[in-house]
Amino acid sequence: MSEVQPFLSDRRGAFGRDLVAHRKRDGRSQLALALDAGVSCRHLGFLETGRAKPSAAMVARLAAALRLSGMEQDQLLLAAGLAPRFADRVRDTGTLEMRAFDAVFALAGSTSAARSTAIAAEFFGEIGIDHFITGTLRGSRAGWDIRRDAGGRPAVGWLQHNVTNRYRNVDYLVRATAARDRGFFWSDIPPALMNDAQRRILAEARDFRINDGFVLPIPVGDGSVRAFSSWGERIDIASETRTAASLVARALVENLDDLSRLPAG
């Protein structure tokens, strides 16, 4: 075997591993993803095991079905040995802030949770956030009560993993959300503040291709906290990103809260 062949095999293997991780993070079965992407389950299985090599068009179809950000789609393309599509986007501070303001204004005029989710997803996808939810957090003697809003793009597999393992009342990130009044990245939290359970939770998140997250808590007068919570594999944590993400996250939280109060019609 030539020295080149193992390299090509590793690339195909990397694509399959990445694809499986994205599918599981989204809580999809192989059959469900195949149907959503318009491919046969057999071919999807070949792609996941490395028996078939995807074209750029196939990667785009799978990325669309999985609702991946441009950054995540580029990572899949590279894993398949293909050229990235989105790497040449200009993302300086000025344009990022302008896109944030555009998203905020668009959210102000949105009249549906689906439209608001799409607006937010377009902005957050550019900074590496592909999954997010909003909701209300309230403490009680029995633990933390979390009520999710309609809309958002949850990391279904990861959230189900949390529910199955009953992490809600031991997760330091939940307590941090309740205690803070400004946006923070998971990576902002000093390791010394984390106990063994929290370190285990973060380690398990990596199995779902989640390495960081961004949270924006908004304390409410009744003692509850409205919050935006998100996840990603490679989130841009620059200071300008934090500011822009906070603007859009707050606008999304307020919009979805307002929509939830409209009378059913």
C-alpha positions in Angstrom: 0.0 0.0 0.0 1.3 3.5 -0.9 1.9 6.2 1.7 -1.0 8.1 0.1 -3.6 5.4 0.6 -3.8 5.5 4.4 -4.2 9.3 4.2 -7.2 9.0 1.9 -8.7 6.3 4.1 -8.3 8.5 7.1 -10.1 11.4 5.3 -13.0 9.2 4.4 -13.1 7.9 7.9 -13.1 11.4 9.3 -16.1 12.4 7.2 -18.1 9.3 8.3 -17.3 10.0 12.0 -18.2 13.6 11.6 -21.5 12.8 9.8 -22.5 10.3 12.4 -21.7 12.8 15.2 -23.8 15.5 13.6 -26.7 13.1 13.1 -26.7 11.9 16.6 -26.4 15.4 18.0 -29.5 16.2 16.1 -31.3 13.1 17.5 -31.9 11.6 14.0 -31.9 8.0 13.1 -30.1 7.0 9.9 -33.4 6.4 8.2 -34.8 9.9 9.2 -31.7 11.7 7.9 -31.8 9.7 4.7 -35.4 10.7 4.1 -34.7 14.3 4.9 -31.7 14.5 2.6 -33.4 12.6 -0.2 -30.8 9.8 -0.3 -31.1 6.0 0.2 -30.5 4.7 3.6 -28.0 2.2 2.1 -26.0 5.0 0.5 -26.0 7.0 3.7 -24.7 4.0 5.5 -21.9 3.7 3.0 -21.0 7.4 3.6 -21.0 6.9 7.3 -18.8 3.8 7.2 -16.4 5.2 4.5 -17.5 2.8 1.8 -18.6 5.7 -0.4 -17.0 9.1 -0.9 -19.4 12.1 -1.0 -19.5 14.8 -3.7 -19.7 18.5 -2.8 -23.4 18.4 -3.8 -24.1 15.5 -1.5 -22.3 17.2 1.4 -24.5 20.3 0.8 -27.7 18.1 0.8 -26.7 16.5 4.1 -25.7 19.8 5.6 -29.0 21.3 4.6 -30.9 18.4 6.1 -28.9 18.7 9.3 -29.2 22.5 9.3 -25.5 22.9 9.7 -23.8 26.3 9.8 -21.4 27.3 7.0 -18.5 26.7 9.3 -19.7 23.1 10.1 -20.4 22.5 6.4 -16.8 23.5 5.6 -15.5 21.1 8.2 -17.5 18.3 6.5 -16.2 19.2 3.1 -12.6 19.3 4.4 -13.1 15.9 6.1 -14.2 14.5 2.8 -11.1 16.0 1.1 -13.2 18.7 -0.7 -12.7 22.4 -0.9 -14.6 24.6 1.7 -17.3 26.9 0.4 -17.6 29.5 3.2 -14.0 30.1 4.3 -13.6 33.3 2.2 -16.4 35.2 3.9 -15.4 38.5 5.3 -16.1 38.6 9.0 -14.4 41.7 10.4 -15.8 43.5 13.4 -17.8 46.1 11.5 -19.6 43.6 9.2 -20.4 41.3 12.2 -21.9 44.2 14.1 -23.9 45.3 11.1 -25.2 41.7 10.6 -26.2 41.7 14.2 -28.2 44.9 13.9 -29.8 43.6 10.7 -30.9 40.5 12.6 -32.2 42.5 15.5 -34.3 44.7 13.2 -35.6 41.6 11.4 -36.6 39.9 14.6 -38.4 43.0 15.7 -40.7 42.6 12.7 -41.1 38.8 12.9 -44.6 37.5 13.6 -43.8 33.8 13.8 -41.5 31.5 15.8 -40.4 29.8 12.6 -39.4 33.0 11.0 -37.6 34.2 14.1 -35.7 31.0 14.4 -34.6 31.2 10.7 -33.4 34.8 11.2 -31.4 33.9 14.4 -30.0 30.7 12.8 -28.6 32.6 9.8 -26.7 35.0 12.2 -25.6 32.5 14.8 -24.5 30.0 12.2 -21.8 32.4 11.0 -20.1 32.4 14.5 -20.2 28.7 14.9 -23.5 28.3 16.8 -25.8 25.9 15.1 -28.1 24.8 17.9 -30.0 27.1 20.3 -33.1 27.4 22.4 -34.8 30.0 24.6 -36.9 29.5 27.7 -37.5 30.3 31.3 -35.5 29.1 34.3 -37.0 29.0 37.7 -35.6 27.5 41.0 -37.7 25.6 43.5 -37.2 23.3 46.4 -37.5 20.4 44.1 -34.8 21.7 41.8 -34.7 23.7 38.6 -37.8 24.1 36.4 -37.0 24.9 32.7 -39.7 25.7 30.3 -38.7 26.0 26.6 -40.2 28.4 24.1 -41.5 27.3 20.8 -38.9 27.8 18.0 -35.2 27.5 18.3 -33.0 24.7 16.9 -32.3 22.4 19.8 -29.5 19.8 19.9 -32.0 17.1 20.4 -29.6 14.3 21.0 -27.6 16.3 23.6 -30.8 17.5 25.4 -32.2 13.9 25.6 -28.8 12.7 27.0 -29.2 15.4 29.7 -32.7 14.3 30.6 -31.8 10.6 30.6 -28.9 11.2 33.0 -30.9 13.7 35.1 -28.2 16.4 34.8 -30.5 19.4 35.3 -30.0 19.7 39.0 -26.2 19.0 39.0 -25.2 21.1 36.0 -23.1 24.1 37.0 -24.1 25.9 33.8 -27.8 25.9 35.0 -26.7 27.6 38.3 -24.5 30.0 36.4 -27.4 31.0 34.2 -29.6 31.7 37.2 -26.9 33.7 38.9 -25.6 35.9 36.1 -27.1 38.9 34.2 -24.9 39.0 31.1 -23.8 36.7 28.3 -21.1 34.2 28.9 -19.4 31.3 27.0 -18.9 28.0 28.7 -15.2 28.5 28.4 -15.5 31.6 30.6 -16.1 29.5 33.6 -12.9 28.8 35.6 -12.2 25.1 35.9 -11.7 25.5 39.7 -15.5 26.2 40.0 -16.4 22.9 38.4 -16.9 19.7 40.3 -16.3 16.2 39.0 -20.0 15.9 37.8 -19.6 19.1 35.7 -16.4 18.1 34.2 -18.0 14.8 33.2 -20.9 16.6 31.6 -18.6 18.8 29.5 -16.6 15.8 28.5 -19.7 13.9 27.4 -20.8 17.0 25.4 -17.8 16.5 23.2 -19.2 13.1 22.1 -22.0 15.2 20.5 -19.5 17.6 18.8 -20.2 20.3 21.4 -17.1 22.0 22.7 -18.5 25.3 23.9 -21.7 27.2 24.2 -23.0 30.7 24.7 -25.7 31.7 27.3 -27.5 35.0 27.7 -29.5 35.2 31.0 -32.1 37.9 31.4 -33.3 38.1 35.1 -37.1 38.8 35.5 -38.7 40.6 38.4 -40.6 37.6 39.6 -37.3 35.7 40.3 -37.3 33.7 37.1 -34.7 34.0 34.4 -35.4 34.2 30.7 -32.5 32.7 28.8 -30.9 32.0 25.5 -28.8 28.8 25.5 -26.7 27.5 22.6 -24.1 25.0 21.5 -21.4 24.5 19.0 -18.2 22.7 18.1 -16.0 25.7 17.2 -17.6 29.0 18.5 -15.9 32.3 17.8 -15.4 33.7 21.3 -13.8 37.0 20.4 -15.1 40.0 22.4 -16.9 41.5 19.4 -18.6 38.2 18.9 -19.9 38.2 22.5 -21.4 41.7 22.0 -23.0 40.8 18.7 -24.3 37.5 20.0 -25.8 39.2 23.1 -27.7 41.7 21.0 -29.3 39.0 18.7 -29.9 36.6 21.6 -31.8 39.2 23.6 -33.8 40.2 20.6 -34.7 36.6 20.0 -35.7 35.9 23.6 -37.9 39.0 23.7 -39.5 38.2 20.3 -40.4 34.6 21.2 -41.7 35.7 24.6 -43.9 38.3 23.0 -45.2 35.8 20.4 -46.0 33.3 23.2 -48.3 35.9 24.8 -50.4 36.5 21.7 -53.9 35.1 21.8 -54.4 31.9 19.8 -56.1 32.7 16.6 
